[in-house]
Amino acid sequence: MKLTRRDAIKAGAGASAAAALGWRTGTAQTSELVSKTIPRTAEVLPVIGLGARNYRVGPSAEERAPYKATLARFAQMGGMVVDSAPSYGNSESVVGDLVAELGIRDQLFIASKVDRTGREEGIEGIESSFEYLRVDTMDLMQVHNLIDLDTQLRTLYAMKDEGRIRYVGVTIWRPEERAPLIEVLERERESLDFIQVDYALNNRGVADGVLPTAMDYGLAVLVNMPLARGSLFAAVGDRPLPDWAADIDCHTWAQVFLKYVVSHPAITCAIPGTTKEHHAVDNLGAAMGRMPDAAMRRMLESYIDDLT
C-alpha cells in the first residue's frame, strides 16, 4: 500500500502532533522560525521556504483556493522564500496572482529562473517572469540547470547592477551537473550570490564537493527536492516516529527529513514543493526548535541507509 504524506503524518505523530501544529484550531503559529543569513549581505531568511513547481492550476477561484490558502498560511507563519520557474507550466502566473490578491508581496522573498538560450531570448524570458510574478524587483533570479550559463549570467549581472534583481544564482538537480557547477563557482565566486542544488537525507551527493565549495566562497544555498520526491516517506513506510525525534523537536517524519537538510552549515533554505496548507504548517515546523547536531546527523544517515 502506498503511504501518503498525510498518512505518514498520522503514523508519525498522531493527534498530539496535529494539535501541536495548530491544525485543529486553524490559529496562526507564532513561534519564531529558525533563520540563516545570506552570506553576501547578512540578510536573514527562514530555513524553510516553498517550492511552487506544481502551482499549475486553472483560473477559477475554486480551483485556486487550496493554493491561496497554502500561500496565506505560509506567510502568516513567517515563511518567506517562494521559488518558481517559467518551465513550471503556469505556476509563475498563479503565484503572482495569488500573492497580489493576498497582499503579501512585501513579506516574501520571490525567486525564479531563466531557462532560455541566447541573449534576447533570455531577456524575453526574464521579463515574462517579472510580469507573471507581478514584481518590480526580483529577489533572486537564477540560471536554470546551467542553461546557456555565460550569456544569461551577463544579463542577470547587468540587471542586478540596475537594481531590478537583488541576487543572482544558478541551479542544478542532476548528479552530472555537480562537477560543472564547482567549476562555475570557482570562476564566478566574486559575483554569484546563490546556488540551488538537490540534497536530501538519502541524496547526499553534493555534500562532499559542492557544499564545501559554496561555503568557501560565501554563497547562499537553496535546496530543491529536500524530501527526495517522496522516496524518504516510502523508505520509512508506516513506522512510527522514533523516540529520538523528540530530541530535535520533530513531530513528523517530514520535519525530521527537513531538519537534516537545513542543519547542514552550508544550507540557507530548503524549498520543498508545497501545494497544501497542512503541508505548509508541517514543513515550517521544521524551522522551529532544536536542530540535529553532527552526531544526530550521522545517526540519521545510518538510519535511512539501513532502510534503503
C-alpha positions as a printed Julia matrix, in Angstrom:
308×3 Matrix{Float64}:
   0.0    0.0     0.0
   1.33   3.42   -0.94
   1.7    5.69    2.07
   0.59   9.26    1.51
   2.23  12.12    3.31
  -0.96  12.7     5.3
  -0.79   9.04    6.37
   2.86   9.48    7.31
   1.99  12.49    9.43
  -0.67  10.47   11.2
   1.6    7.49   11.71
   4.48   9.6    12.92
   2.69  11.91   15.27
  -0.98  11.25   15.71
  -3.42  13.69   17.24
  -0.9   15.21   19.62
   1.25  16.46   16.73
  -1.76  17.82   14.89
  -2.66  19.83   17.96
   0.91  20.98   18.38
   0.98  22.18   14.79
  -2.27  24.14   15.18
  -4.25  22.13   12.62
  -7.32  21.71   14.76
  -7.97  25.35   15.51
  -6.51  26.93   12.39
  -4.84  29.57   14.53
  -1.66  31.28   13.43
   1.63  29.78   14.54
   3.54  32.45   16.4
   6.74  30.56   17.18
   9.84  32.23   15.84
  11.31  30.47   12.84
  14.94  29.43   12.76
  16.68  31.6    10.17
  20.05  31.85    8.47
  21.86  34.73    6.82
  22.67  35.27    3.16
  26.47  35.46    3.33
  26.85  38.3     0.83
  24.59  40.7     2.73
  23.71  39.13    6.09
  20.01  39.42    5.17
  18.05  36.82    7.14
  15.81  34.1     5.68
  13.82  31.38    7.47
  15.36  27.98    6.75
  12.17  26.55    5.22
  10.69  28.02    2.05
   8.11  26.95   -0.5
   8.68  25.39   -3.89
   5.94  26.37   -6.34
   6.66  23.86   -9.09
   3.14  22.44   -9.06
   1.06  25.61   -8.91
  -0.32  24.61  -12.31
  -4.0   25.27  -11.96
  -6.84  26.91  -13.84
  -8.14  30.44  -13.42
 -11.21  29.86  -11.26
 -11.27  30.94   -7.63
 -12.47  27.48   -6.64
  -9.53  25.75   -8.33
  -7.04  28.16   -6.81
  -8.49  28.24   -3.3
  -6.21  25.5    -1.84
  -3.1   27.16   -3.27
  -4.18  30.54   -1.98
  -4.75  29.09    1.49
  -1.31  27.47    1.38
   0.46  30.72    0.5
  -1.58  32.63    3.07
  -0.7   30.22    5.87
   2.95  30.09    4.78
   3.26  33.87    5.0
   1.18  34.03    8.19
   3.64  31.68    9.9
   6.61  33.76    8.79
   7.71  31.84    5.7
   9.46  33.96    3.1
  11.2   32.15    0.22
   8.9   31.22   -2.69
  10.68  29.65   -5.66
   9.2   29.16   -9.12
  10.3   28.94  -12.75
   8.91  29.55  -16.25
   9.21  25.84  -17.0
   6.65  25.01  -14.29
   3.61  25.46  -16.52
   1.56  28.47  -15.44
   2.87  28.34  -11.86
   4.53  31.75  -12.07
   1.32  33.5   -13.06
  -0.7   31.62  -10.44
   1.78  32.58   -7.71
   1.83  36.17   -8.92
  -1.95  36.42   -8.93
  -2.38  34.85   -5.5
   0.37  36.86   -3.86
  -1.21  40.04   -5.24
  -4.67  39.01   -4.04
  -3.32  38.27   -0.58
  -1.29  41.48   -0.46
   1.79  39.67    0.86
   4.46  40.63   -1.68
   6.45  42.62    0.88
   6.54  39.61    3.21
   8.08  37.28    0.65
  11.44  36.59   -0.95
  10.47  35.65   -4.51
  12.82  33.66   -6.72
  12.56  32.49  -10.3
  14.79  31.26  -13.11
  15.84  31.84  -16.7
  15.95  28.72  -18.85
  16.46  30.0   -22.39
  19.37  30.2   -24.79
  20.58  33.39  -26.42
  20.7   36.9   -25.03
  17.43  38.2   -26.47
  15.52  35.02  -25.69
  16.87  35.12  -22.15
  15.83  38.72  -21.63
  12.37  37.95  -23.0
  12.02  35.06  -20.56
  13.2   37.12  -17.6
  10.79  39.94  -18.44
   7.96  37.42  -18.67
   8.8   36.19  -15.17
   8.65  39.76  -13.87
   5.23  40.15  -15.48
   3.78  36.81  -14.38
   5.03  37.13  -10.81
   3.93  40.78  -10.69
   7.2   42.05   -9.26
   9.1   45.23   -9.98
  12.2   43.82   -8.31
  13.03  40.11   -8.29
  14.64  38.98   -5.07
  16.56  36.18   -6.77
  16.92  35.21  -10.41
  18.76  32.0   -11.23
  20.18  30.41  -14.37
  18.19  27.18  -14.51
  20.27  23.99  -14.8
  23.28  25.99  -16.09
  21.49  26.58  -19.43
  23.48  28.98  -21.65
  25.19  29.99  -18.45
  27.66  32.65  -19.53
  25.15  34.53  -21.68
  22.43  34.53  -19.07
  24.75  35.45  -16.21
  25.89  38.55  -18.08
  22.27  39.63  -18.4
  21.49  38.9   -14.75
  24.56  40.75  -13.51
  23.55  43.78  -15.59
  20.02  43.69  -14.18
  21.43  43.42  -10.68
  23.55  46.5   -11.32
  20.36  48.28  -12.45
  18.59  47.28   -9.22
  15.97  45.09  -10.88
  17.37  41.88   -9.4
  18.67  41.7    -5.84
  20.58  38.39   -6.02
  21.91  36.19   -8.83
  22.17  32.41   -8.67
  22.47  29.18  -10.62
  20.62  25.89  -10.18
  21.22  22.19  -10.72
  19.41  18.98   -9.83
  21.17  16.2   -11.75
  24.31  14.4   -10.49
  26.18  15.06  -13.74
  25.82  18.81  -13.17
  27.74  18.83   -9.89
  31.27  18.88  -11.3
  30.43  21.62  -13.82
  28.81  23.6   -11.01
  32.01  23.55   -8.96
  33.87  24.94  -11.99
  31.25  27.69  -12.24
  31.62  28.54   -8.56
  35.35  28.85   -8.89
  35.01  31.11  -11.94
  32.12  33.23  -10.66
  32.93  33.25   -6.95
  33.18  37.04   -6.79
  29.82  37.66   -8.47
  27.37  34.87   -7.68
  25.16  35.12   -4.6
  23.21  31.85   -4.55
  23.26  28.31   -5.77
  20.35  25.86   -5.75
  21.08  22.13   -5.51
  19.38  18.8    -4.86
  20.08  17.46   -1.38
  18.2   15.12    0.95
  18.85  12.58    3.66
  19.02   9.83    1.03
  20.63  12.02   -1.66
  23.85  13.44   -0.24
  25.94  13.7    -3.38
  26.57  17.46   -3.11
  27.91  17.18    0.44
  31.49  16.33   -0.44
  32.28  18.86   -3.16
  29.57  21.39   -3.92
  28.55  22.39   -0.4
  32.08  22.91    0.98
  32.93  24.97   -2.1
  29.83  27.12   -1.61
  30.84  27.73    2.0
  34.39  28.61    0.99
  33.14  31.23   -1.46
  30.43  32.67    0.78
  27.41  31.62   -1.27
  23.87  31.08   -0.04
  22.42  27.65   -0.82
  18.81  26.75   -1.6
  17.85  23.08   -1.65
  15.37  21.61   -4.09
  13.8   18.19   -3.53
  14.71  18.04    0.18
  12.07  15.33    0.64
  13.52  13.36   -2.3
  10.27  13.33   -4.24
   8.57  11.17   -1.63
  11.17   8.4    -1.56
  12.05   9.16    2.06
   8.43   8.62    3.11
   8.44   5.37    1.17
  11.61   4.3     2.99
  10.16   4.78    6.47
   6.79   3.39    5.43
   4.33   3.15    8.29
   6.97   3.2    11.02
   6.04   5.39   13.96
   8.31   8.32   14.68
  11.17   7.09   16.91
  11.63   8.49   20.41
  14.8   10.29   19.36
  12.75  12.62   17.15
  11.7   14.46   20.29
  15.35  15.35   20.92
  15.21  17.63   17.87
  11.63  18.77   18.43
  10.19  16.86   15.48
   6.54  15.83   15.4
   6.52  14.27   11.9
   8.82  12.45    9.51
   8.8   15.45    7.17
  10.26  17.58    9.94
  13.0   15.01   10.57
  13.92  14.95    6.89
  13.85  18.73    6.54
  15.79  19.4     9.73
  18.53  17.1     8.5
  18.85  19.24    5.37
  18.77  22.69    6.94
  21.08  21.74    9.81
  23.95  21.44    7.33
  26.06  24.57    7.88
  26.17  25.38    4.16
  22.4   25.32    3.65
  20.49  28.58    3.8
  16.96  27.4     2.99
  15.16  24.26    1.8
  12.26  24.73   -0.62
  10.02  21.64   -0.51
   7.22  21.64   -3.05
   4.17  22.79   -1.1
   0.65  22.95   -2.51
  -1.41  22.08    0.58
  -1.99  24.18    3.66
  -1.34  21.38    6.14
   1.97  20.65    4.4
   2.98  24.29    4.78
   2.29  24.04    8.51
   4.13  20.75    8.8
   7.14  21.95    6.79
   7.5   25.18    8.72
   7.51  23.11   11.89
  10.99  22.06   10.75
  12.09  25.69   11.21
  11.22  25.57   14.9
  13.01  24.18   17.92
  16.25  22.26   18.19
  18.27  21.18   15.15
  20.34  18.0    14.7
  23.97  18.3    15.78
  26.77  16.47   13.97
  26.23  13.26   15.94
  22.49  13.26   15.27
  23.1   13.91   11.57
  25.36  10.86   11.38
  22.76   8.77   13.17
  20.07   9.91   10.74
  22.27   8.98    7.79
  22.85   5.48    9.22
  19.17   5.1    10.0
  18.0    5.89    6.47
  20.86   3.99    4.83
  19.78   0.86    6.67
  16.29   1.25    5.19
  17.33   1.85    1.59
